[in-house]
Amino acid sequence: MNRIAVNGLHWNVDVTGTGPHLLLLHGFTGSLATWSPYRVARSARHAWRGFTTIAVDLPGHGHSDRLPDTTRDGFAAVVTGLVGVLDALGVARTAVLGYSMGGRLALHLAVHVAAQRADLLTALVIESAAPGIVNADERRARLVSDLALAASIEREGIAAFVDRWEALPLFATQTRLSASTRDAVRRQRLTNDASSLAGALRHLSVGGQDALLDRLPTVDVPTLLVAGALDAAYCRHAASMAVALPRSRVVIVADAGHAVHLEQPTVFASTVRDFLDACGDGDGTETEQKETRSCP
């Protein structure tokens, strides 16, 4: 593990493997442990040999610092921090994989890189993420809702919040997971600090996120958009982003909901590996197209 300071914020970072770089961004309530099954060589599901994986605890999660309460733009602060982490590690080029909240951050990073550091990003993998809410009234309503949820996390504590979070319809398909997998995910969620998690929600709510759809045409790198077939809303998000992104493909994974990496780990691992292998050695050249399935 590394503790890397960027602009006064300490990031918990774990680097494993050799080969082209792959930056991994977890979802809300997650941590860098989200990606352990794909990074540890002894795992039967491990399929990402040949890559240097860079897993980070996003601010307010795991062992990374929380964003200061005075932060005006959480997305800009995280993007700046991620670029600073890569610079501190001496990483000149990397692919990026983001899940849910991490996917939204990956989109912001990709738009920033397109404008400021066009040589940094080699490929993009987005799992179950949205490009932002276009309607201003809907965006404000979502922010108000998330601010109320953040206050409840601080008021009721982490255990009560995790109970509430896991009961959301978005995660209903995860009840089919094995008891050991569900328990492991729950234990990881419970390691988060309530105040830090609430801060992350305040700063990184989709209600406070820029609507990026009109800016995605600037992201001129190979992009894989993954969604579960049982997660209709995020299938639609993937389809809308595919229209905007100039070098994208959509893969809809059967019998999976929001967390494809949990619900269909073997398919997810091979889909990501095949895509990154097809992107070559970091020159951004795709050598093979994968079949794309339509959204339901």
C-alpha positions in Angstrom: 0.0 0.0 0.0 1.1 3.6 -0.7 -0.1 6.8 1.0 0.2 9.5 -1.6 -0.4 13.2 -0.8 -1.9 15.4 -3.5 -3.0 19.0 -2.6 -3.0 18.1 1.1 -5.3 15.0 0.6 -3.8 11.6 1.4 -4.9 8.8 -1.0 -4.6 5.1 -0.1 -3.3 3.3 -3.2 -2.3 -0.3 -4.0 -0.2 -1.1 -7.1 0.1 -4.7 -8.3 1.5 -6.5 -11.3 3.5 -5.6 -14.4 2.6 -4.4 -17.8 0.3 -1.6 -19.1 -1.4 0.3 -16.4 -5.0 0.0 -15.4 -6.5 2.5 -12.8 -9.5 1.0 -10.9 -12.2 3.2 -9.3 -14.8 1.6 -7.0 -18.4 2.6 -6.4 -20.0 4.4 -3.5 -19.6 2.5 -0.2 -16.8 0.4 -1.8 -13.0 0.5 -1.5 -10.0 -0.7 -3.4 -10.8 -4.2 -2.0 -13.7 -4.3 -4.6 -11.2 -5.3 -7.2 -9.2 -7.9 -5.2 -10.6 -11.0 -6.9 -9.3 -9.7 -10.3 -5.9 -8.6 -9.0 -4.7 -11.4 -6.7 -2.9 -14.2 -8.6 -4.1 -17.0 -6.5 -7.8 -16.2 -7.2 -9.6 -18.6 -9.5 -11.3 -15.7 -11.1 -8.2 -13.7 -11.7 -8.0 -12.7 -15.4 -6.0 -9.5 -15.4 -2.4 -10.8 -15.5 -0.2 -8.7 -17.7 -1.4 -5.4 -16.3 -0.2 -3.1 -13.6 -3.4 -2.5 -11.7 -3.6 0.7 -9.6 -6.5 0.5 -7.1 -7.4 3.5 -5.0 -9.6 4.2 -2.1 -11.7 7.2 -3.3 -12.0 10.1 -0.9 -14.2 9.4 2.1 -13.8 5.6 1.5 -11.4 3.0 2.9 -8.2 4.6 4.2 -8.1 7.7 2.0 -8.8 11.1 3.5 -12.2 12.7 3.0 -12.6 15.8 0.9 -12.6 19.0 3.0 -16.1 20.4 3.8 -15.0 23.6 2.0 -14.5 21.8 -1.3 -16.5 23.6 -4.0 -16.4 21.0 -6.8 -15.9 17.5 -5.6 -15.6 16.0 -9.1 -12.8 18.5 -10.1 -11.0 17.8 -6.8 -11.1 14.1 -7.3 -10.0 14.3 -10.9 -7.1 16.6 -10.0 -6.2 14.1 -7.2 -6.3 11.1 -9.5 -4.0 12.8 -12.0 -1.7 13.7 -9.1 -1.6 10.1 -7.9 -0.7 8.9 -11.4 2.0 11.6 -11.7 3.4 10.6 -8.3 3.6 7.0 -9.4 5.3 8.0 -12.7 2.5 6.7 -14.8 2.5 8.3 -18.2 -0.3 6.4 -19.8 -3.1 4.3 -18.3 -6.5 2.7 -19.0 -9.2 3.5 -16.5 -12.1 1.2 -15.2 -14.8 2.7 -13.1 -17.9 1.2 -11.5 -21.1 3.2 -10.6 -19.8 6.3 -8.8 -16.3 5.4 -9.9 -17.6 5.2 -13.4 -19.0 8.7 -13.2 -15.6 9.9 -11.9 -13.9 8.0 -14.7 -16.1 9.9 -17.2 -15.1 13.2 -15.6 -11.5 12.2 -15.7 -11.8 11.2 -19.4 -13.3 14.6 -20.3 -10.6 16.4 -18.3 -7.8 14.4 -19.9 -9.3 15.0 -23.4 -8.9 18.7 -22.8 -5.7 18.9 -20.6 -3.7 15.6 -20.9 -4.7 13.9 -24.2 -1.8 11.5 -23.9 -2.7 10.1 -20.5 -5.7 7.9 -21.2 -5.4 4.8 -23.4 -8.8 3.2 -22.9 -11.9 3.5 -20.8 -14.2 0.9 -19.2 -17.4 2.1 -17.6 -19.5 -0.3 -15.6 -23.1 0.7 -14.7 -22.6 4.5 -14.6 -24.6 7.5 -15.7 -23.3 10.6 -17.6 -25.2 13.0 -15.4 -28.8 14.4 -15.2 -29.6 16.8 -18.0 -32.7 18.4 -16.6 -31.8 21.1 -14.0 -34.9 20.6 -11.8 -34.3 16.8 -11.7 -30.6 17.4 -10.9 -31.5 19.8 -8.0 -34.1 17.3 -6.6 -31.5 14.5 -6.6 -29.0 16.7 -4.8 -31.5 17.6 -2.1 -32.4 13.9 -1.7 -28.7 12.9 -1.4 -27.9 15.7 1.0 -30.8 14.4 3.2 -29.4 10.9 2.9 -25.9 12.1 3.9 -27.4 13.7 7.0 -29.1 10.4 7.9 -25.8 8.5 7.6 -24.3 10.8 10.2 -27.4 10.7 12.4 -28.1 7.0 12.3 -24.6 5.5 11.9 -23.0 3.3 9.3 -24.8 0.0 10.2 -28.2 1.4 9.8 -27.2 3.1 6.6 -25.8 -0.1 5.1 -29.0 -1.9 6.0 -30.9 0.8 4.1 -28.5 0.9 1.2 -28.5 -2.9 0.6 -32.4 -2.8 0.6 -32.5 -0.5 -2.4 -34.2 -1.9 -5.5 -31.0 -1.2 -7.5 -29.3 -4.0 -5.6 -32.2 -6.5 -5.5 -30.5 -8.9 -7.9 -27.6 -9.3 -5.4 -29.8 -11.3 -3.1 -29.0 -14.2 -5.4 -25.3 -14.0 -4.5 -23.8 -16.6 -2.2 -24.0 -15.9 1.5 -20.2 -15.6 1.7 -20.1 -13.0 -1.1 -22.9 -11.0 0.4 -21.2 -11.1 3.8 -17.8 -10.0 2.4 -19.4 -7.0 0.6 -21.3 -6.1 3.7 -18.2 -6.3 5.9 -16.3 -4.1 3.5 -19.1 -1.5 3.5 -19.2 -1.4 7.3 -15.5 -0.5 7.4 -16.3 2.9 6.1 -16.6 5.9 8.5 -20.1 7.4 8.6 -19.0 11.0 8.6 -16.5 10.4 5.8 -19.0 8.5 3.7 -21.6 11.2 4.2 -19.0 13.8 3.0 -18.4 11.7 -0.1 -22.1 11.6 -0.9 -22.4 15.4 -0.5 -19.5 16.1 -2.8 -20.0 13.3 -5.4 -23.8 13.1 -5.7 -25.1 12.6 -9.2 -27.2 15.7 -8.4 -24.0 17.8 -8.2 -22.4 16.2 -11.2 -22.1 18.0 -14.5 -24.2 16.6 -17.3 -21.4 15.2 -19.5 -23.3 13.7 -22.5 -22.6 16.6 -24.8 -18.9 16.6 -23.9 -18.3 12.9 -24.4 -17.5 13.2 -28.2 -14.2 14.7 -27.1 -13.2 11.4 -25.5 -11.4 9.9 -28.4 -10.2 6.6 -26.9 -11.5 3.0 -27.1 -14.3 2.8 -24.6 -16.2 -0.2 -23.2 -19.6 0.3 -21.7 -20.8 -2.6 -19.5 -24.2 -3.0 -17.9 -26.3 -5.9 -16.6 -29.3 -6.9 -18.6 -31.5 -6.8 -15.4 -30.5 -3.2 -14.8 -32.7 -1.4 -17.4 -31.9 2.1 -16.4 -28.1 1.7 -16.8 -28.6 -0.2 -20.0 -30.2 2.9 -21.3 -27.4 5.1 -19.9 -24.9 2.8 -21.7 -26.8 3.2 -25.0 -27.0 6.9 -24.8 -23.2 7.2 -24.0 -22.4 4.9 -26.9 -24.0 7.3 -29.3 -21.9 10.2 -28.0 -18.5 8.4 -27.6 -16.8 8.1 -30.9 -14.9 4.8 -30.3 -17.3 2.9 -28.0 -19.0 -0.5 -27.7 -21.7 -1.7 -25.4 -21.7 -5.1 -23.7 -24.9 -6.1 -21.9 -24.2 -9.0 -19.6 -27.1 -11.5 -19.2 -28.5 -12.4 -15.8 -26.7 -9.5 -14.0 -28.0 -6.4 -12.3 -26.1 -3.2 -11.3 -22.9 -4.9 -10.0 -21.8 -7.0 -13.0 -18.4 -7.6 -11.4 -20.1 -9.3 -8.4 -23.0 -11.0 -10.2 -21.2 -12.4 -13.2 -17.5 -12.1 -12.3 -16.1 -14.6 -14.9 -17.9 -12.9 -17.7 -16.9 -9.4 -16.4 -13.3 -10.4 -16.0 -13.0 -11.9 -19.5 -14.9 -9.0 -21.1 -12.6 -6.4 -19.6 -9.5 -8.5 -20.4 -10.4 -9.1 -24.0 -11.2 -5.4 -24.5 -8.0 -4.2 -23.0 -6.0 -6.8 -24.9 -7.7 -5.6 -28.2 -6.6 -2.1 -27.4 -3.0 -3.2 -27.8 0.0 -2.0 -25.7 -1.4 1.4 -25.0 -1.3 3.0 -28.4 -5.1 3.2 -28.4 -5.4 0.9 -31.4 -8.3 -1.6 -31.3 -7.5 -4.8 -33.1 -10.8 -6.6 -32.7 -14.4 -5.7 -32.2 -16.6 -7.6 -29.7 -20.2 -8.4 -30.4 -22.6 -5.8 -28.9 -25.9 -6.8 -27.5 -28.9 -4.5 -27.5 -30.4 -3.1 -24.3 -33.7 -4.5 -23.2 
